[in-house]
Amino acid sequence: MKLYPTIGLEIHAELLTESKVFCTCSAEFGGDPNSRCCPVCSGLPGTLPVLNQKAVEYIIKAGYVMNCDISRFTKWDRKNYFYPDLPKAYQISQMPRPVCLNGYVDIVSDGEEKRIRINRIHLEEDAGKLIHDERTKQTLADYNRCGIPLIEIVTEPDFHSAADVTAFVEKIRLLLQYAGVCDGRMEQGSLRCDVNISLAEKGAKELGTRAEIKNLNSVRAIGRAIEYEIYRQSELIESGAKVIQETRRFVDGSGETVTMRSKEDAQDYRYFPDPDIPPIIFTEEEIRGIKSSVPEMPESRKTRYVKEYGIAEKDADSIINNKLVCFFFEEAIKAYNSPKSMAAFILVELMRRINLGEADMNNLPFEAKDFARLVEIMDGNKINRSHGKNVLRSMLESGKKADEVCDEEGLWIKEDLGQAEEVIDKILADNPKAVEQYRNGEQKVFGFLMGQANKQLKGAASPNAIKEILEGKLQN
């Protein structure tokens, strides 16, 4: 029996507002436990929430980049459940009237283009964080995260493999980062995913019994959890056992999913309208203003890089797949308009330093225009390219500008053509056999002669000048 997985996602993304969604507490990650709380986000009696306008703007931006319909009328509901990380015993959320509906995102998975439908995106407040101490068998609650604005992206069950899901999550993270609404730092919990998965025969009218895997916070964990769950459910079905509808969690160490709680029936959260927060009616002018503030998205940038700049598609992908690299590249070519040279030096040299741990894109000691100046002086043959790599290292270590490093280390090419001619004459005199071979049509020996000249004239003449002199003398 061939079993076919069907998967749907709920992606939770914390928004990059300065304060929480219904109070003025800081929304910054971290802090001492329970140090970023107030009576409002702690759920003390008699407090009233005040909606953060920026959070509403951000969910509209998110909906726009995911091709959603934006509701002109939206309201707020209380989702009631009792759990230690929710001090009010209800979560302010949206049920029947979310901000965004009926969207889609296109992905490429295993070389195939696929369209993933988005059912809805709604805005809510995040819950606190429970910290389980295995040594003392205690659970502690940290409410710093409680009340941070959170969007929930609910997809249709359009996924049928781990590769589909991971491609989609990576695409969503990139879109939210470019839109400026979420930093996508899964290791900090600002983007996390719940996976609903079931198996049935391909073409079956009804889907199988689903299991939900909660709070996956890395792309790798998402892929591993799905692969294991497909295996687990397949083993149960093929052995004649039943899959139980339940909520599970992924154990990274073992690579397995384990039971958290059973979920035999649909959970009744007893939603009802929140009486403290008025509904919002958006005007067309407000919607247009928010949409116009969304920057160019990665796919559009890639097309421009390939068509206008002549950058290879693979290199364009490497640039757009990291927002910091992409924005750095854009700023650099404003200072020196040579996109292909800039892309090559960023991807080969700068990214190599970053991958070695010698630099961090979040905290470079120089600006993009300073990096552009280094590429410009290399392109202009004012320094050797081999020296350019060392200049970059010095810039990363000291924060100095390229010109300063070249001055201090004497790296400027002086273009002493008289000296170049003398050196080349001597090289030709010392290598008569190579000269004869070249003149008899063996072009490959030119590289040997050029290498000798470059080695002896380093800093005295540019490679172009050396090449021109050498070719002239060989043709005489």
N, C-alpha and C positions, 0 to 999 in steps of 0.2 A: 504494500500500500504506500503510495507516494503522498507524503504529507507536505502541505504548503503553508508556510508561516504568513500570518497577517499581523501587522504591527501598527499601532498608533502611538503618538507621543503627546506628552504635556511638558512643555519647556518653560521653566521659570527663570525670568531674567530680572535682576535688580536694576533699577534705573539710577542714572548718575546725577541725581539731585544732591544739593548740598545738605538739605534737611530732610527729615522723614515726611511721609505722605500726609499725616494729619496733625503734626506738631512741629516744633522748631528744633528738636534734638538733632544733633549731627548724624548724618547718614554715612559718615566715613567708616571704612572697614576697620575692625579691631577695637583697641581700647581695653582698659581693665574691665572685667566682667561687671555688668550692670552700672557702668559709669556714664552711659549715654542714654539715660531714661528720664522720663518726667511723669507726672500724674496721668497725662493723656495716654502715652504709649504703654504705660504700666497698667492701664485699665482701672484706675481708682474711681470710686463713685463720684458723680457730680461733674465730671470733666466733659468737655465738648470738643469734638474734632473740627479742625479747619483744613480744608482741602488745599494741597500744594498745586498751584497752577502749572508749574514747570513739569510735574509728573504727567499731567493731562496732555501737555504739548508733546511730551516724549512718546506717549503711547500712540498719538496720532502719527508721529514720524515713523514709528515702528510699523504701524499699519500701512502707511504709504509705501515703504520699501518692500513690503510683502504683498503688495497689490490688493489690499483689502478695501471693502466698502467702509467708509467712515460714517457712523451713525450721527445724525444731526441732533438726536436726543438720547441722553444716557442718564442712568440713575444708579443708586447705590443700595446694596443689600447686606444684610447680616447673615453670615454663614455660621450656624451654631454647631459647635462641637466642643467637647470637654477633654482637654489635654494639657499637660503642665506647661508647654511652651506657648500657650495662648492665654494670657492673664485675664482678658475680658470674658473668656469662654465663648466668644464669637469673633469672627474675622470679617472686617469690612471688605466686601468684594462686589462683584457684579454677576447676576445670574441671567435674567431674561433680556436685559438691554445693555450688552457690552459695547465698548467704543468701536471695535473693529469686527467685521464679519466677512466671510466668503472671500478669502484671499488665496494666493498660491505663490509658490517659489519653485523655480526650475533648477534642477540639479543634474550633474553628470555622475552616474554610478556604473562602474565596470564598463566604461566607454559608451554608455547609452544615456541619452537625454531623457529625463523623466520630469513630470510636473507633479508636485506634491500640493494637495489642496489643504488650505487652512480653514478650519471651521469657525474659529473665533479667536480674538485676543482681548482679554479683559484686564482691568487694573485692580489691584488689591494691595493689602498690607502684608508684609512678610511676618512670619511667626518668629518666636525666639529660638534659641538653640539649646538643646539638651546635651549635657556632657556626662558621659557614662564613665565612672571610675571603677574599673574592674577590680582594683586592689581592695577598695573599701566596700564594694557592692552598693555604691550610692550613685544617684543621678542628680546633677546640679543644673540649674536653669540660668542661662545668661540671656537677658532681655535686650541687649544692645541692638540686635538685629530686628527686634520686634517693632513693626511700624515702618520699616524701610519700604519705599514704593516698589512694587513687584508687578511685572506683567506676566500673564500666563498665556502661552501660545498653544492652542489645542488643534492638532491636525486631524484630518480624516485618516482612516486606516489604509493608507496608500503605500506602505512600505512592506517589502517581502524578503528583506535580507538585512544583515548587519551592515553591509556596505552601503545600502540605501540610507539607512539611519545615520551613520557616521558622516556621510557626505552632506546630508541635510543639516545636521547639527553644526558642522563646520561652516556651512553657508550662512546659517542664521546668525552664528556668532560674528562672522565677518560683516554681515549687513548691519547688525546692531552697533558694532564698533564704528563703522563708517558713518552711520547716522548720528553717532555721538550720544546714544542713549544708554549704552551698557558697556562696561569695559571687558566683558566676556571672560573674566578670570575665574575659570571653573574651580581652580584649586582653592579659591576663597569663598566659593559658594555663590558668587554673583550670577552664575549661569549653571543650572542643574536640570536634570531631565528625569521624568518618570516614563517608563516604557510599558505599554500594554501589549501583550503578545499571546496569540492563540494559534493552534494548528488544526488544519482540516484537509480533506482531500481537495485537490485543485478542481475548481468548478462546482464545489458543493454549495447548495443554496444557503446553508447556515454556517456561520463561523463556529469554531470550536470554543471550549471554555477558556477564558482568558485568565492570565495571571498578570499582576501589576508589579513591576520592579521599581522601587522608590529611590529617589535622591541619588542618581548617578552623576558624579561630578568630574568626569574626564571623558574625552572621546574614546580613549582606549578602554576604559571601564565599560562604557556603553556597548562597544563592540563585543567585548568578552562576555558580558552578561547576556546579551542576546544569543550569542552562539551557544552558551551553556544552556540557556532556557529552551532553545530549540531542541537540543540534545535531550534534556530532561523530559520534556513533554513527549517527544518521539518515543523514548524508552517506555514511558507509562502507557501510551496508547497502543503500541505494538505488543505490549505484554498483556493487554486486556484490562488494565487498570484505568481509572478515571482521573482526569485532571481536575483538581479542586480550584474553584475561584477563590483567590486569596491575594494578599499583598506580601511581597517578598523583598528581601534586600540582597545586595551583592556583596560577597566577602572577597575582597581583593586578594588576600593571601592565598586562598584556596581556589579562586576562580569559579566559585559556585554561588548559586542563589539559595537562600534559606528562608523559611517561613517567618513572617513578622506577625501577621494576624489573618484570620479567615475573613472572607468577604462574600458570604453566600448570597446575600441580597444586596441590591443597590442601597448605598448609604443615604439616609434621609437627614439632610443638614438643616431642615426646617428654615429655609430662606424666608426672610420677610424684609420689606423696605426699611432702610435705615432712616429713622425719623429725624436725625440730627444733621443730615447733609442734603441740601437741596439738589434736585436734578440739574443737569447742565444742558443748555440748548446752544449749539454751535451755529454761528453765522457762516455764510459762504465766504465772507471776507476773512474771518478768522482761520478757516480751514486752508484757504489759499495762502495766507501769510505763513502758516506753519509749514506747509508743503514746500514753499519757496526757499525755506531756510535749510532744507535737506541738501547736503553736499553731493557731488557726483559719486555714484555708486561704483563698486569695483569692476563690474562687467563693462560698463561704459568706458572706464579708464583703460581697461585692457584693449578694447577695440581701438581707441585713440592711439595708444602706444604702438600697436602693431601697424595700423594704417598710416598714421601721420609721422611717426618717429622711425618706423622701420625696425623696431625691436622684435626679436624672435618671440614667437608665441609662448614658448617655454619660459623665457626670461620675463616676459610680461606677467605670466602667471605667478612667478616667484616674487615679483614686486608687489602685485595687488593682494597677495595672500597674507601680507603683513601690513596693517594699516600704518604703523610707524615708519616702516621702510618706504611705503608708497608716498606718504606725505613729505618725508625727507627728500625723496627723489624729485618730487614736484617743486619743492623750494630750491633745490640745488640747480635745476635747469632754468629757473628764473634768473639765477646769478650767472650761469654760463650755459648757453643754449647749445648743448651737444648731447642729446639724450642717449645715443648709443654708447658713447664713451662713459657717460655718467652711470648708466645701468650696468655696464660691464665692471667698472671699478667698485661699485656698491656691492654687486652680487658676488664678485670673486674675492676682493680684498677686505672690504668692510665686514661683510657677513662672515668671512673666515675668522676674523678677529673676535667677532661676537660669539661664534660657535666655540671658539677656544676659551671663552670666558674672559677675554682681555678687554671687552667693551660691552656696554649695555645700551640698546637703542632708547631705553627710557631715560638715560642719563649720560648722553655723550658730552664730552668736555668742549665741544666746538659746535658751531652752527652749520647749517647746510651750505651757506654761502662760503664758509671757510673750506669745506670739503670740495666745493666746486672750484675754488681757486687752485687747489692741488691738481685736480684733473686738467684744468686749463693750462697750467705750466708744463704738465707732462705732454699734453697734446701739442703744445707749441715748441716742443723740443728744447725747453729751457732747463730741464733736468732729465736725467736718464730715468726710464721707467723702473728699473731695478732700484734706483734711489727713491722713487716715489713710494714704494712699499715701506721703506724705512722711515720716510717722512711721515707717513700715516701713523706708524707705530709711535713715533715721537709726539705727534699731535694728540694721540689717545693718552699717552702717559703724562704729558706736561700741560696740555690744553693750549699750547702755542700755535700760532698760525703757520701755514706752510712757508711763507716767505721768511719768517723768523728762523725757522729750522734750517732752511737752505742757506741763509746768511751765516748762521752760527757754525754750520758744518761744512761750509764751502762747497756746496753741491751744484752751484749754477754752472751751466755749460758756457764757456767763454767764446767759443767759435774762433779759435786761433787757427785760421786756415793755413798760415805759413808753417806752423808746427805740424799740422795735419799732413801737408804735402811732404815734409821731410820724413815723417814716420812712415807714410805709405810708400815712399820711394825705397826706404830701407827694407820694408817688408817684402816688396816685389824683388829687390835684389837678393834677399836671403832665401827666396822661394822660387827660383827660376823654373823648376819643373811644374809647379802649380800654374805659373803664368803661361807656360807653353801649352799645358792641358786646356786652360780656358780659351786661349786663342785658337786651339784646334777644335773648339766646339763643346768641350766638357764644362757646361755651365755650372754644374754642382760645386766645382771648386771655388766659385765666387763666395759661397757662404763661409768657407774656411778662411779666405783672405779677409773678408769683411769682419769675421770674428776676431782675427788677430788685430786688425786696426781698431775695432771698438775697445778691445781690452787695453791696448796701449794708449789710446787717446781719451780714455774716460774722463769727462769733464772739460776736455780741451776743444771738442767739436761735437756737433750733434750727429746722430746716425745718418740723417739725410745728407748732411754736408760730406761726411765720410764716404757715403755711397756714391755721391756725384763725383768726387775727386777720384775714387778708385776706378769707377767705370771709365772715366776720361783717360786715365793713364793706361788701362788695359787695352783700350782701343787704339792707342798710338803705336 
